[in-house]
Amino acid sequence: MGGHRPEVWCSDHYSAQQGHADAHHTCLAHLARDVAYADEASADILPSRLKLWLHRAFALADGIGTLAASTLARKCRALERSLDAVLATPTSCDLARALQRKFRRARDQLLTFAYWSGLVEATNNACERALRPAVIQRNTTNGYRAMWAAEGEADIRTVVDTARLGPETNAFKTILQTVSA
């Protein structure tokens, strides 16, 4: 990342993606997908409780810009308490236990979007949408014949997409700075 260290890193909790920033946020959309599968495949109540918790977390994310700091803090504490109760629930279902372990590992990274309001979203969907053109390009051309071409496109896309994130950053100026460096 060329020495760049973002304030917050949002990912789907792969261990290789830990430690790249001051704070880390685990994408709630990826967890919601796993919870939905367990809710459909299991008769256990725990996945349903996690589904309701995620629903409350997404509702908080949707309205975060309209909340006073004290209200946001109160809602975060309530979500943390309710998650503690869900994670303490005994279960005999393997899927539910796996979800509990996953949520416990990511416990401190689930509400980062609320603590870093405006800097990170509850999901990494925006990042995944930014990657989509590169994936389509790779799929329609059967990839690249030379590694330098793949790396070059990845570098250009990274610079342009990163430049777009900053409100006062000019993508063209950033490309020129990168090429001249």
VEXDREN-2710 file (C-alpha; in Angstrom, 1 decimal):
% VEXDREN-2710
k/r/px/py/pz
1/MET/0.0/0.0/0.0
2/GLY/3.0/2.2/-0.5
3/GLY/3.3/3.3/3.1
4/HIS/-0.4/4.4/3.2
5/ARG/-2.1/3.4/6.4
6/PRO/-5.9/4.1/6.4
7/GLU/-7.6/5.0/9.6
8/VAL/-10.2/2.2/9.2
9/TRP/-10.0/-1.0/7.2
10/CYS/-13.3/-2.8/6.2
11/SER/-13.1/-6.5/5.2
12/ASP/-14.8/-9.8/5.6
13/HIS/-12.5/-10.7/8.6
14/TYR/-9.8/-12.7/6.8
15/SER/-6.7/-12.8/9.0
16/ALA/-4.5/-11.5/6.2
17/GLN/-6.5/-8.3/6.2
18/GLN/-6.0/-7.6/9.9
19/GLY/-3.6/-4.9/11.1
20/HIS/-3.6/-2.8/8.0
21/ALA/-5.2/0.2/9.8
22/ASP/-5.7/1.8/13.2
23/ALA/-9.2/0.3/13.4
24/HIS/-10.8/-2.6/11.6
25/HIS/-14.4/-3.2/10.7
26/THR/-15.8/-6.5/9.8
27/CYS/-18.3/-6.3/6.9
28/LEU/-21.8/-7.0/8.3
29/ALA/-23.1/-8.1/4.9
30/HIS/-20.8/-11.1/4.8
31/LEU/-21.9/-12.1/8.3
32/ALA/-25.6/-11.5/7.3
33/ARG/-25.1/-14.0/4.5
34/ASP/-23.8/-16.6/6.8
35/VAL/-26.5/-16.0/9.4
36/ALA/-29.2/-16.3/6.7
37/TYR/-27.9/-19.6/5.6
38/ALA/-27.8/-20.9/9.2
39/ASP/-31.2/-19.6/9.8
40/GLU/-32.6/-21.5/6.9
41/ALA/-30.6/-24.7/7.5
42/SER/-31.0/-24.9/11.2
43/ALA/-33.9/-25.2/13.6
44/ASP/-31.9/-23.5/16.3
45/ILE/-33.0/-20.1/17.6
46/LEU/-29.6/-18.6/17.7
47/PRO/-29.3/-17.7/14.0
48/SER/-32.7/-16.0/14.2
49/ARG/-31.5/-13.9/17.1
50/LEU/-28.3/-13.0/15.2
51/LYS/-30.4/-12.1/12.2
52/LEU/-32.5/-9.7/14.4
53/TRP/-29.3/-8.2/15.9
54/LEU/-27.9/-7.6/12.4
55/HIS/-31.2/-6.0/11.4
56/ARG/-30.9/-3.6/14.3
57/ALA/-27.2/-2.9/13.4
58/PHE/-28.2/-2.1/9.7
59/ALA/-31.0/0.1/10.9
60/LEU/-28.5/2.0/13.1
61/ALA/-26.2/2.4/10.0
62/ASP/-29.0/3.7/7.9
63/GLY/-29.9/6.4/10.3
64/ILE/-26.5/7.2/11.7
65/GLY/-26.3/10.6/10.1
66/THR/-29.4/11.9/11.9
67/LEU/-28.5/10.8/15.4
68/ALA/-27.0/12.9/18.2
69/ALA/-23.7/11.6/19.6
70/SER/-25.5/10.6/22.9
71/THR/-28.2/8.7/21.1
72/LEU/-25.6/6.9/18.9
73/ALA/-23.6/5.9/22.0
74/ARG/-26.8/4.7/23.7
75/LYS/-27.8/2.6/20.7
76/CYS/-24.3/1.1/20.4
77/ARG/-24.3/0.1/24.1
78/ALA/-27.7/-1.5/23.6
79/LEU/-26.5/-3.4/20.6
80/GLU/-23.3/-4.5/22.5
81/ARG/-25.4/-5.8/25.4
82/SER/-27.8/-7.7/23.2
83/LEU/-25.0/-9.3/21.3
84/ASP/-23.4/-10.4/24.6
85/ALA/-26.7/-12.1/25.5
86/VAL/-26.9/-13.8/22.1
87/LEU/-23.3/-15.0/22.2
88/ALA/-23.8/-16.4/25.7
89/THR/-26.8/-18.5/24.6
90/PRO/-26.1/-22.2/24.8
91/THR/-26.6/-24.2/21.6
92/SER/-26.2/-27.7/20.4
93/CYS/-26.3/-26.8/16.7
94/ASP/-22.9/-27.0/14.9
95/LEU/-23.9/-24.1/12.5
96/ALA/-25.0/-21.9/15.4
97/ARG/-21.8/-22.6/17.3
98/ALA/-19.7/-21.8/14.2
99/LEU/-21.6/-18.5/14.0
100/GLN/-21.0/-17.8/17.6
101/ARG/-17.3/-18.3/17.2
102/LYS/-17.2/-16.1/14.1
103/PHE/-19.1/-13.3/15.9
104/ARG/-16.9/-13.6/19.0
105/ARG/-13.7/-13.3/16.9
106/ALA/-15.1/-10.2/15.2
107/ARG/-16.8/-8.9/18.3
108/ASP/-14.7/-5.7/18.6
109/GLN/-15.0/-5.0/14.9
110/LEU/-18.8/-5.2/14.4
111/LEU/-19.8/-1.6/15.3
112/THR/-16.7/0.2/14.0
113/PHE/-19.0/1.9/11.5
114/ALA/-20.7/3.6/14.4
115/TYR/-17.6/4.7/16.2
116/TRP/-16.0/6.0/13.0
117/SER/-19.2/7.5/11.6
118/GLY/-18.9/8.9/8.1
119/LEU/-15.6/7.2/7.5
120/VAL/-16.7/3.6/7.1
121/GLU/-20.0/2.0/6.2
122/ALA/-21.6/-1.1/7.8
123/THR/-20.7/-3.1/4.7
124/ASN/-17.9/-3.1/2.2
125/ASN/-20.4/-3.1/-0.7
126/ALA/-18.9/0.1/-2.1
127/CYS/-15.5/-1.5/-2.3
128/GLU/-16.9/-4.6/-3.9
129/ARG/-18.7/-2.4/-6.5
130/ALA/-15.4/-0.7/-7.2
131/LEU/-13.8/-4.1/-7.9
132/ARG/-16.6/-5.2/-10.3
133/PRO/-15.2/-3.6/-13.5
134/ALA/-11.8/-5.3/-13.0
135/VAL/-13.5/-8.7/-12.4
136/ILE/-15.7/-8.2/-15.5
137/GLN/-12.6/-7.2/-17.5
138/ARG/-10.7/-10.3/-16.3
139/ASN/-13.7/-12.6/-17.0
140/THR/-14.4/-11.3/-20.5
141/THR/-10.7/-11.4/-21.7
142/ASN/-9.7/-14.6/-19.9
143/GLY/-7.3/-12.6/-17.8
144/TYR/-3.9/-11.2/-18.8
145/ARG/-1.1/-12.8/-20.8
146/ALA/1.5/-10.8/-18.9
147/MET/1.6/-10.2/-15.2
148/TRP/2.8/-6.6/-15.7
149/ALA/-0.5/-5.8/-17.5
150/ALA/-2.6/-7.2/-14.6
151/GLU/-0.4/-5.3/-12.0
152/GLY/-0.6/-2.1/-14.1
153/GLU/-4.4/-2.2/-14.3
154/ALA/-4.6/-3.0/-10.6
155/ASP/-2.3/-0.1/-9.8
156/ILE/-4.2/2.4/-11.9
157/ARG/-7.6/1.3/-10.6
158/THR/-6.3/1.5/-7.0
159/VAL/-5.0/5.0/-7.5
160/VAL/-8.1/6.3/-9.2
161/ASP/-10.5/4.7/-6.8
162/THR/-8.5/5.9/-3.8
163/ALA/-8.4/9.4/-5.2
164/ARG/-12.2/9.4/-5.6
165/LEU/-12.6/8.7/-1.9
166/GLY/-11.1/12.1/-0.9
167/PRO/-13.4/15.1/-1.3
168/GLU/-10.6/17.5/-2.1
169/THR/-8.5/15.0/-4.1
170/ASN/-8.3/15.3/-7.9
171/ALA/-8.0/11.8/-9.5
172/PHE/-5.9/13.1/-12.5
173/LYS/-3.5/15.0/-10.2
174/THR/-3.1/11.8/-8.1
175/ILE/-2.3/9.7/-11.2
176/LEU/0.3/12.3/-12.3
177/GLN/1.9/12.2/-8.9
178/THR/1.9/8.4/-8.9
179/VAL/3.4/8.1/-12.4
180/SER/6.1/10.7/-11.6
181/ALA/7.1/9.1/-8.3
END
